[in-house]
């Protein structure tokens, strides 16, 4: 059956459409943190941040079906759901982030954010990191440096090295390292101004998820935020992966203590239902809307907003932020213990229920091993646990399970990872 599906997929959507794992998985059902394939096999989902409150969460499903059976329409009519949801959503932010624009996807949200900063600054230049992805619209695709060797082909985008302490820029440490990353931002701003493009803003993930979840030099992000604003630019944080409780804070920027001008969000917002958007200040959004006639036919429709409200209800009422902090610390400690036993682990990163395990062929030299990472994740899949990989060398095992992940689930993840690391070490 899976082979037939694979061939049909190749014929209908092309071989270039990406799939996970060397042996693609045919999933037919989800429940909580579990997925089930067509043969009835169970898999622990330790990767998907989309079903943030669990696959097929009954409260989310009920909210969706109830509203779908009543009314769904675009937002050029009045409806309470849009207002109720926006009010609840913005209440999770600090002032002045108090107004929202809703879309259907994170790509759209980032696209609107770019339009916003360019319209309001009158400039075009955007700074991003050299190993990132923020979506697939034409404008946002220019920032997808993880697919282009760390560079952008657009004169309107400049990619700088992402801040990290594991493979630090120029081998620096401490204050000198922080200074080096700040200097990269300043150099990019100068280059934009000298070219006549002008500097509009900076778009990054606050926890640098696609970059492999690196440990960032102390104090560097507040300094960068200040420099961006002093240069007349705006700071955009892409919270598609960092937001909705993933780090143990509702928003990733709250964890790092830096408030952006615009926050974009997507996948987890609807637990798999397509709803996304951005939050900013009333001053910024009203200024944008006074100049641009922006609308989105399905963004903020009654069904999507009902789903979004249910997601917020579950996060709050089931105290999932507490669970993220507790279980996240438990997993992080378990990963550190695995590092003591497995030389192939070069580094451990943890942000709530988001983990990165750097795979290396030589720990002392920090030699990245994409081959080892690939073998581990495929062996994990064969043993019923789903993870992925990320980072500029594609060698960081990436784990970010749904937020109802328990310590029992964590034990299964850690024991399976232990077994698979031991097995591939002897291949």
DOVEX-741532 format. One record per residue (C-alpha): residue in three letters; x, y, z. Coordinates in steps of 0.001 Angstrom, whole numbers, plus 500000, padded with zeros to 6 digits. Each point is the difference from the previous one (the first is absolute). Layout:
N
{type=ALA&px=X&py=Y&pz=Z}
...
//
This chain:
427
{type=UNK&px=500000&py=500000&pz=500000}
{type=UNK&px=502741&py=502496&pz=500951}
{type=UNK&px=501881&py=499273&pz=496767}
{type=UNK&px=496831&py=500655&pz=497996}
{type=UNK&px=499445&py=503264&pz=501861}
{type=UNK&px=503597&py=501041&pz=499404}
{type=UNK&px=499748&py=499401&pz=496265}
{type=UNK&px=496675&py=501862&pz=499831}
{type=UNK&px=501591&py=502879&pz=501895}
{type=UNK&px=502935&py=500139&pz=497576}
{type=UNK&px=497580&py=500014&pz=497072}
{type=UNK&px=497630&py=502611&pz=501411}
{type=UNK&px=502171&py=502415&pz=502001}
{type=UNK&px=503516&py=499176&pz=498804}
{type=UNK&px=503057&py=498320&pz=501470}
{type=UNK&px=501294&py=503363&pz=501193}
{type=UNK&px=497248&py=500327&pz=502614}
{type=UNK&px=501863&py=499244&pz=503263}
{type=UNK&px=499309&py=496994&pz=502199}
{type=UNK&px=501359&py=498994&pz=503400}
{type=UNK&px=502155&py=496904&pz=500459}
{type=UNK&px=501659&py=497589&pz=497608}
{type=UNK&px=496893&py=497821&pz=500285}
{type=UNK&px=497096&py=502507&pz=499863}
{type=UNK&px=497324&py=499616&pz=502627}
{type=UNK&px=496351&py=499464&pz=499072}
{type=UNK&px=498105&py=501460&pz=502960}
{type=UNK&px=496242&py=499596&pz=500282}
{type=UNK&px=499114&py=501137&pz=503525}
{type=UNK&px=501249&py=502205&pz=502814}
{type=UNK&px=499173&py=500212&pz=503690}
{type=UNK&px=501777&py=502230&pz=502504}
{type=UNK&px=503737&py=499483&pz=499525}
{type=UNK&px=499546&py=496812&pz=497964}
{type=UNK&px=499682&py=499251&pz=496297}
{type=UNK&px=498851&py=496717&pz=498452}
{type=UNK&px=500884&py=498609&pz=496582}
{type=UNK&px=497867&py=497997&pz=497577}
{type=UNK&px=501194&py=496728&pz=501549}
{type=UNK&px=498934&py=501038&pz=503493}
{type=UNK&px=503525&py=500748&pz=501250}
{type=UNK&px=500286&py=502704&pz=502664}
{type=UNK&px=502566&py=502812&pz=499871}
{type=UNK&px=500968&py=502472&pz=502697}
{type=UNK&px=499915&py=503412&pz=498330}
{type=UNK&px=502978&py=501901&pz=501348}
{type=UNK&px=500205&py=502379&pz=497054}
{type=UNK&px=496746&py=501703&pz=499054}
{type=UNK&px=499426&py=503463&pz=501449}
{type=UNK&px=496874&py=500451&pz=497839}
{type=UNK&px=497628&py=498023&pz=502308}
{type=UNK&px=501228&py=502068&pz=502939}
{type=UNK&px=497278&py=498740&pz=502358}
{type=UNK&px=500080&py=496471&pz=498564}
{type=UNK&px=498811&py=498275&pz=496845}
{type=UNK&px=496218&py=500155&pz=499587}
{type=UNK&px=499524&py=501732&pz=503343}
{type=UNK&px=496297&py=499405&pz=500756}
{type=UNK&px=499330&py=503554&pz=501173}
{type=UNK&px=501520&py=501443&pz=496841}
{type=UNK&px=498125&py=497559&pz=497777}
{type=UNK&px=496717&py=500809&pz=501770}
{type=UNK&px=500518&py=503755&pz=499622}
{type=UNK&px=500804&py=499590&pz=496308}
{type=UNK&px=497000&py=497815&pz=499172}
{type=UNK&px=497588&py=502060&pz=502083}
{type=UNK&px=500902&py=503267&pz=498253}
{type=UNK&px=500272&py=498354&pz=496562}
{type=UNK&px=496445&py=498770&pz=500429}
{type=UNK&px=498800&py=503495&pz=500844}
{type=UNK&px=501811&py=502529&pz=497799}
{type=UNK&px=503239&py=500575&pz=498150}
{type=UNK&px=500548&py=503185&pz=498034}
{type=UNK&px=502670&py=502603&pz=499273}
{type=UNK&px=500802&py=502871&pz=502365}
{type=UNK&px=498240&py=502805&pz=498132}
{type=UNK&px=496951&py=499309&pz=502110}
{type=UNK&px=499870&py=500562&pz=503749}
{type=UNK&px=500472&py=496911&pz=502127}
{type=UNK&px=500881&py=499520&pz=503679}
{type=UNK&px=502495&py=497176&pz=499451}
{type=UNK&px=502564&py=502218&pz=498304}
{type=UNK&px=499821&py=502538&pz=502818}
{type=UNK&px=499884&py=497452&pz=502814}
{type=UNK&px=503015&py=498170&pz=498630}
{type=UNK&px=502062&py=503116&pz=499307}
{type=UNK&px=499238&py=501285&pz=503483}
{type=UNK&px=501106&py=496721&pz=501597}
{type=UNK&px=503079&py=499727&pz=497797}
{type=UNK&px=501290&py=503531&pz=500566}
{type=UNK&px=499430&py=499614&pz=503758}
{type=UNK&px=502906&py=497512&pz=500012}
{type=UNK&px=502388&py=502798&pz=498951}
{type=UNK&px=501378&py=503001&pz=501830}
{type=UNK&px=499069&py=503528&pz=498968}
{type=UNK&px=500227&py=501467&pz=497435}
{type=UNK&px=499463&py=496754&pz=498025}
{type=UNK&px=496220&py=500313&pz=500029}
{type=UNK&px=498650&py=499642&pz=496447}
{type=UNK&px=500026&py=497142&pz=497487}
{type=UNK&px=499667&py=499180&pz=496323}
{type=UNK&px=498888&py=496418&pz=499338}
{type=UNK&px=501005&py=497917&pz=496978}
{type=UNK&px=499872&py=496317&pz=499045}
{type=UNK&px=503703&py=499064&pz=500071}
{type=UNK&px=503240&py=501057&pz=501625}
{type=UNK&px=501388&py=500802&pz=496555}
{type=UNK&px=497215&py=502531&pz=499515}
{type=UNK&px=500593&py=501442&pz=503460}
{type=UNK&px=503692&py=500542&pz=499297}
{type=UNK&px=499181&py=501421&pz=496574}
{type=UNK&px=497658&py=502565&pz=501565}
{type=UNK&px=502621&py=500851&pz=502633}
{type=UNK&px=502552&py=500706&pz=497273}
{type=UNK&px=497498&py=502155&pz=498128}
{type=UNK&px=499269&py=501829&pz=503227}
{type=UNK&px=503564&py=500933&pz=500925}
{type=UNK&px=500874&py=500943&pz=496423}
{type=UNK&px=496916&py=502162&pz=499619}
{type=UNK&px=500474&py=501810&pz=503296}
{type=UNK&px=503765&py=500539&pz=499765}
{type=UNK&px=500079&py=500739&pz=496289}
{type=UNK&px=503016&py=497675&pz=499741}
{type=UNK&px=500446&py=496481&pz=498572}
{type=UNK&px=502913&py=498345&pz=501762}
{type=UNK&px=499358&py=497025&pz=502301}
{type=UNK&px=502554&py=498194&pz=502163}
{type=UNK&px=499571&py=496275&pz=500697}
{type=UNK&px=502243&py=497172&pz=501161}
{type=UNK&px=502151&py=497852&pz=497728}
{type=UNK&px=498154&py=496750&pz=500753}
{type=UNK&px=496307&py=500762&pz=500154}
{type=UNK&px=496577&py=499503&pz=498455}
{type=UNK&px=496991&py=502263&pz=500456}
{type=UNK&px=497545&py=498812&pz=497353}
{type=UNK&px=499399&py=499598&pz=496291}
{type=UNK&px=498394&py=503131&pz=498553}
{type=UNK&px=502197&py=501783&pz=497453}
{type=UNK&px=501067&py=502697&pz=502465}
{type=UNK&px=500616&py=497649&pz=502926}
{type=UNK&px=501781&py=497426&pz=497844}
{type=UNK&px=502793&py=502550&pz=499539}
{type=UNK&px=500839&py=499395&pz=503671}
{type=UNK&px=500186&py=496187&pz=499729}
{type=UNK&px=503764&py=499853&pz=500396}
{type=UNK&px=500010&py=496423&pz=501333}
{type=UNK&px=499327&py=498831&pz=496428}
{type=UNK&px=502558&py=502308&pz=498345}
{type=UNK&px=503283&py=499407&pz=501739}
{type=UNK&px=499443&py=502688&pz=502607}
{type=UNK&px=499408&py=502832&pz=497552}
{type=UNK&px=497162&py=501880&pz=498361}
{type=UNK&px=499909&py=500776&pz=496304}
{type=UNK&px=498001&py=503182&pz=500592}
{type=UNK&px=501621&py=503446&pz=500349}
{type=UNK&px=497248&py=500745&pz=502517}
{type=UNK&px=501171&py=497309&pz=502446}
{type=UNK&px=503268&py=499596&pz=501879}
{type=UNK&px=500708&py=496829&pz=501954}
{type=UNK&px=502280&py=500177&pz=503025}
{type=UNK&px=501474&py=497162&pz=502085}
{type=UNK&px=497527&py=498856&pz=502634}
{type=UNK&px=501243&py=500513&pz=503573}
{type=UNK&px=501314&py=496869&pz=501719}
{type=UNK&px=502588&py=498904&pz=502541}
{type=UNK&px=500624&py=496425&pz=498764}
{type=UNK&px=501737&py=500990&pz=496762}
{type=UNK&px=500569&py=503679&pz=500818}
{type=UNK&px=500771&py=502603&pz=497367}
{type=UNK&px=503778&py=500254&pz=499477}
{type=UNK&px=500545&py=497770&pz=503047}
{type=UNK&px=499167&py=502866&pz=502356}
{type=UNK&px=498531&py=499772&pz=503495}
{type=UNK&px=498275&py=502211&pz=502541}
{type=UNK&px=499514&py=503680&pz=499309}
{type=UNK&px=502190&py=499845&pz=496901}
{type=UNK&px=497649&py=497426&pz=498475}
{type=UNK&px=496925&py=502091&pz=500766}
{type=UNK&px=501748&py=503027&pz=498476}
{type=UNK&px=500749&py=498006&pz=496840}
{type=UNK&px=496353&py=499125&pz=499419}
{type=UNK&px=498912&py=503568&pz=500691}
{type=UNK&px=502592&py=501183&pz=497497}
{type=UNK&px=498502&py=497684&pz=497369}
{type=UNK&px=496620&py=501711&pz=500429}
{type=UNK&px=501564&py=503451&pz=499837}
{type=UNK&px=501928&py=499076&pz=496855}
{type=UNK&px=496848&py=498737&pz=498287}
{type=UNK&px=498151&py=503212&pz=500869}
{type=UNK&px=502857&py=502125&pz=498623}
{type=UNK&px=500067&py=497956&pz=496806}
{type=UNK&px=496276&py=500527&pz=499468}
{type=UNK&px=500305&py=503741&pz=500516}
{type=UNK&px=503065&py=500324&pz=497770}
{type=UNK&px=498307&py=498051&pz=497194}
{type=UNK&px=496936&py=502250&pz=500065}
{type=UNK&px=497747&py=497079&pz=500976}
{type=UNK&px=499613&py=501301&pz=503529}
{type=UNK&px=499404&py=497985&pz=503145}
{type=UNK&px=496416&py=498978&pz=500839}
{type=UNK&px=500386&py=497358&pz=502681}
{type=UNK&px=501143&py=496615&pz=501223}
{type=UNK&px=498056&py=496699&pz=499949}
{type=UNK&px=501201&py=497116&pz=502177}
{type=UNK&px=498666&py=497212&pz=502190}
{type=UNK&px=500603&py=501008&pz=503636}
{type=UNK&px=501410&py=496541&pz=500812}
{type=UNK&px=501597&py=499371&pz=496568}
{type=UNK&px=498129&py=496728&pz=499535}
{type=UNK&px=501010&py=499215&pz=496428}
{type=UNK&px=503585&py=500859&pz=500855}
{type=UNK&px=500073&py=497061&pz=502413}
{type=UNK&px=498827&py=501703&pz=503216}
{type=UNK&px=503452&py=501409&pz=500856}
{type=UNK&px=501039&py=501489&pz=503317}
{type=UNK&px=500235&py=503734&pz=499311}
{type=UNK&px=502746&py=502179&pz=501543}
{type=UNK&px=498730&py=501825&pz=503085}
{type=UNK&px=498609&py=503465&pz=499355}
{type=UNK&px=500304&py=499896&pz=496227}
{type=UNK&px=496299&py=500094&pz=499068}
{type=UNK&px=499108&py=503086&pz=502103}
{type=UNK&px=502946&py=501805&pz=498425}
{type=UNK&px=498938&py=498992&pz=496503}
{type=UNK&px=496422&py=501145&pz=500663}
{type=UNK&px=501265&py=503400&pz=501127}
{type=UNK&px=502231&py=500396&pz=496933}
{type=UNK&px=497161&py=499069&pz=497628}
{type=UNK&px=497748&py=502660&pz=501488}
{type=UNK&px=502698&py=502652&pz=500206}
{type=UNK&px=500516&py=499489&pz=496263}
{type=UNK&px=496291&py=500637&pz=499369}
{type=UNK&px=499117&py=496363&pz=499385}
{type=UNK&px=497459&py=497650&pz=501544}
{type=UNK&px=500606&py=496663&pz=501697}
{type=UNK&px=497792&py=497077&pz=498899}
{type=UNK&px=500025&py=496754&pz=501965}
{type=UNK&px=498712&py=496910&pz=498198}
{type=UNK&px=498321&py=497993&pz=502786}
{type=UNK&px=498587&py=497208&pz=497834}
{type=UNK&px=502247&py=497510&pz=501795}
{type=UNK&px=500790&py=501874&pz=503210}
{type=UNK&px=496486&py=501139&pz=500879}
{type=UNK&px=496899&py=498549&pz=501655}
{type=UNK&px=501809&py=498684&pz=503052}
{type=UNK&px=502774&py=498079&pz=498275}
{type=UNK&px=502761&py=501457&pz=502197}
{type=UNK&px=498051&py=499936&pz=503264}
{type=UNK&px=499101&py=503634&pz=499388}
{type=UNK&px=497025&py=500873&pz=497842}
{type=UNK&px=502364&py=501728&pz=497568}
{type=UNK&px=503656&py=499384&pz=499246}
{type=UNK&px=500862&py=503692&pz=500234}
{type=UNK&px=498779&py=499994&pz=503609}
{type=UNK&px=502611&py=497348&pz=500770}
{type=UNK&px=502866&py=502073&pz=498583}
{type=UNK&px=498723&py=503298&pz=501427}
{type=UNK&px=499839&py=501928&pz=496728}
{type=UNK&px=496769&py=501563&pz=498780}
{type=UNK&px=499648&py=500277&pz=496205}
{type=UNK&px=497994&py=502477&pz=497969}
{type=UNK&px=498118&py=497211&pz=498218}
{type=UNK&px=499388&py=496342&pz=500914}
{type=UNK&px=498986&py=497530&pz=497302}
{type=UNK&px=498430&py=496610&pz=500715}
{type=UNK&px=498558&py=497017&pz=498167}
{type=UNK&px=499809&py=496205&pz=500185}
{type=UNK&px=499189&py=499315&pz=503693}
{type=UNK&px=497439&py=502796&pz=500087}
{type=UNK&px=497209&py=497713&pz=498742}
{type=UNK&px=501396&py=496607&pz=501053}
{type=UNK&px=500102&py=498971&pz=496341}
{type=UNK&px=497187&py=502227&pz=498741}
{type=UNK&px=501373&py=502759&pz=497720}
{type=UNK&px=500033&py=503197&pz=502016}
{type=UNK&px=502943&py=502375&pz=500421}
{type=UNK&px=500666&py=503670&pz=500496}
{type=UNK&px=502068&py=502768&pz=501499}
{type=UNK&px=499764&py=502186&pz=503092}
{type=UNK&px=501389&py=503506&pz=500281}
{type=UNK&px=499124&py=503340&pz=501523}
{type=UNK&px=496865&py=501908&pz=499045}
{type=UNK&px=502209&py=502855&pz=498781}
{type=UNK&px=501884&py=497762&pz=497555}
{type=UNK&px=496998&py=498045&pz=498708}
{type=UNK&px=497777&py=503069&pz=499643}
{type=UNK&px=502765&py=501843&pz=498152}
{type=UNK&px=500373&py=497052&pz=497629}
{type=UNK&px=496268&py=499662&pz=499403}
{type=UNK&px=499699&py=503725&pz=499302}
{type=UNK&px=502393&py=499552&pz=497078}
{type=UNK&px=499297&py=496470&pz=498756}
{type=UNK&px=496642&py=498391&pz=499204}
{type=UNK&px=500851&py=496569&pz=501399}
{type=UNK&px=497396&py=497278&pz=500446}
{type=UNK&px=500056&py=496218&pz=500210}
{type=UNK&px=496869&py=498129&pz=498956}
{type=UNK&px=500385&py=497112&pz=502445}
{type=UNK&px=502294&py=501555&pz=502603}
{type=UNK&px=498041&py=500300&pz=503246}
{type=UNK&px=496861&py=498207&pz=498815}
{type=UNK&px=497584&py=498807&pz=502715}
{type=UNK&px=501057&py=496337&pz=499846}
{type=UNK&px=503718&py=500775&pz=500215}
{type=UNK&px=499442&py=502342&pz=502916}
{type=UNK&px=497881&py=497415&pz=501819}
{type=UNK&px=502861&py=497541&pz=499601}
{type=UNK&px=502522&py=502573&pz=501189}
{type=UNK&px=497932&py=500722&pz=503098}
{type=UNK&px=499818&py=496290&pz=500816}
{type=UNK&px=503791&py=499694&pz=499729}
{type=UNK&px=500480&py=502890&pz=502427}
{type=UNK&px=497446&py=498440&pz=502356}
{type=UNK&px=501844&py=496679&pz=500058}
{type=UNK&px=503407&py=501623&pz=500554}
{type=UNK&px=498647&py=501983&pz=502930}
{type=UNK&px=497628&py=497539&pz=501643}
{type=UNK&px=502292&py=496980&pz=499710}
{type=UNK&px=502945&py=502062&pz=501282}
{type=UNK&px=502133&py=498966&pz=497065}
{type=UNK&px=502661&py=502655&pz=500627}
{type=UNK&px=500693&py=498355&pz=503361}
{type=UNK&px=500179&py=496632&pz=498254}
{type=UNK&px=502440&py=501375&pz=497430}
{type=UNK&px=502321&py=501286&pz=502702}
{type=UNK&px=499829&py=496840&pz=502114}
{type=UNK&px=500231&py=497372&pz=497272}
{type=UNK&px=502395&py=502145&pz=497989}
{type=UNK&px=502474&py=500094&pz=502894}
{type=UNK&px=499606&py=496237&pz=500414}
{type=UNK&px=500783&py=499319&pz=496328}
{type=UNK&px=502922&py=502443&pz=500009}
{type=UNK&px=501574&py=498222&pz=502959}
{type=UNK&px=499494&py=496657&pz=498293}
{type=UNK&px=501687&py=501276&pz=496838}
{type=UNK&px=502967&py=501284&pz=501993}
{type=UNK&px=500366&py=496538&pz=501526}
{type=UNK&px=499932&py=498452&pz=496528}
{type=UNK&px=502764&py=502361&pz=498928}
{type=UNK&px=502227&py=498541&pz=502724}
{type=UNK&px=499580&py=496538&pz=498479}
{type=UNK&px=500056&py=500787&pz=496283}
{type=UNK&px=503001&py=501702&pz=498395}
{type=UNK&px=497930&py=500777&pz=496904}
{type=UNK&px=498108&py=502661&pz=501968}
{type=UNK&px=501893&py=503257&pz=499773}
{type=UNK&px=497540&py=502352&pz=501657}
{type=UNK&px=496570&py=500111&pz=501626}
{type=UNK&px=497583&py=502948&pz=499608}
{type=UNK&px=496667&py=500316&pz=501804}
{type=UNK&px=497288&py=502670&pz=500012}
{type=UNK&px=496965&py=498654&pz=501847}
{type=UNK&px=498674&py=497124&pz=497876}
{type=UNK&px=502356&py=500757&pz=497120}
{type=UNK&px=503286&py=498105&pz=499797}
{type=UNK&px=503021&py=499902&pz=497742}
{type=UNK&px=502586&py=497219&pz=500117}
{type=UNK&px=503116&py=500827&pz=497994}
{type=UNK&px=501448&py=496901&pz=498340}
{type=UNK&px=503746&py=499974&pz=499351}
{type=UNK&px=502594&py=497562&pz=498721}
{type=UNK&px=502691&py=501579&pz=502195}
{type=UNK&px=498854&py=501627&pz=503234}
{type=UNK&px=503260&py=501826&pz=500685}
{type=UNK&px=500056&py=501557&pz=496546}
{type=UNK&px=496212&py=500458&pz=499862}
{type=UNK&px=499921&py=498367&pz=496574}
{type=UNK&px=496327&py=499974&pz=498884}
{type=UNK&px=498582&py=496667&pz=498848}
{type=UNK&px=496842&py=500218&pz=497915}
{type=UNK&px=500492&py=496318&pz=499187}
{type=UNK&px=499800&py=499008&pz=503657}
{type=UNK&px=496954&py=502214&pz=500566}
{type=UNK&px=498253&py=498451&pz=497014}
{type=UNK&px=500712&py=496471&pz=501190}
{type=UNK&px=498714&py=500756&pz=503490}
{type=UNK&px=496737&py=501629&pz=498935}
{type=UNK&px=499204&py=497202&pz=497553}
{type=UNK&px=500779&py=497337&pz=502609}
{type=UNK&px=497802&py=501907&pz=502467}
{type=UNK&px=497163&py=499869&pz=497458}
{type=UNK&px=500476&py=496238&pz=499663}
{type=UNK&px=499760&py=499758&pz=503783}
{type=UNK&px=496796&py=502002&pz=500251}
{type=UNK&px=501210&py=503500&pz=500887}
{type=UNK&px=499831&py=502918&pz=497563}
{type=UNK&px=502599&py=502800&pz=499995}
{type=UNK&px=501682&py=502107&pz=497317}
{type=UNK&px=503193&py=501996&pz=499500}
{type=UNK&px=501034&py=503600&pz=499411}
{type=UNK&px=502954&py=502399&pz=500107}
{type=UNK&px=502396&py=501349&pz=497367}
{type=UNK&px=501677&py=496587&pz=499692}
{type=UNK&px=496725&py=498042&pz=500265}
{type=UNK&px=501513&py=498132&pz=502932}
{type=UNK&px=497913&py=501179&pz=502963}
{type=UNK&px=497329&py=497549&pz=501120}
{type=UNK&px=496857&py=502097&pz=500380}
{type=UNK&px=497342&py=499105&pz=502561}
{type=UNK&px=496927&py=502120&pz=500837}
{type=UNK&px=497055&py=497797&pz=500991}
{type=UNK&px=496428&py=501151&pz=500655}
{type=UNK&px=499754&py=501800&pz=503335}
{type=UNK&px=498027&py=497249&pz=501876}
{type=UNK&px=503211&py=497907&pz=499911}
{type=UNK&px=500425&py=498172&pz=503333}
{type=UNK&px=502985&py=498581&pz=501853}
{type=UNK&px=498887&py=496526&pz=498908}
{type=UNK&px=500199&py=501180&pz=496388}
{type=UNK&px=503361&py=501568&pz=500770}
{type=UNK&px=501328&py=496695&pz=501361}
{type=UNK&px=498973&py=498295&pz=496773}
{type=UNK&px=501718&py=502709&pz=497944}
{type=UNK&px=503208&py=499864&pz=502024}
{type=UNK&px=500261&py=496208&pz=500183}
{type=UNK&px=499375&py=499634&pz=496263}
{type=UNK&px=502565&py=502677&pz=499222}
{type=UNK&px=502501&py=498255&pz=502263}
{type=UNK&px=499463&py=496709&pz=498168}
{type=UNK&px=500259&py=501572&pz=496561}
{type=UNK&px=503169&py=501933&pz=500848}
{type=UNK&px=501551&py=496782&pz=501253}
{type=UNK&px=498981&py=498142&pz=496845}
{type=UNK&px=501287&py=502552&pz=497489}
{type=UNK&px=503287&py=500350&pz=501893}
{type=UNK&px=500846&py=496469&pz=498832}
{type=UNK&px=498894&py=500357&pz=496387}
//
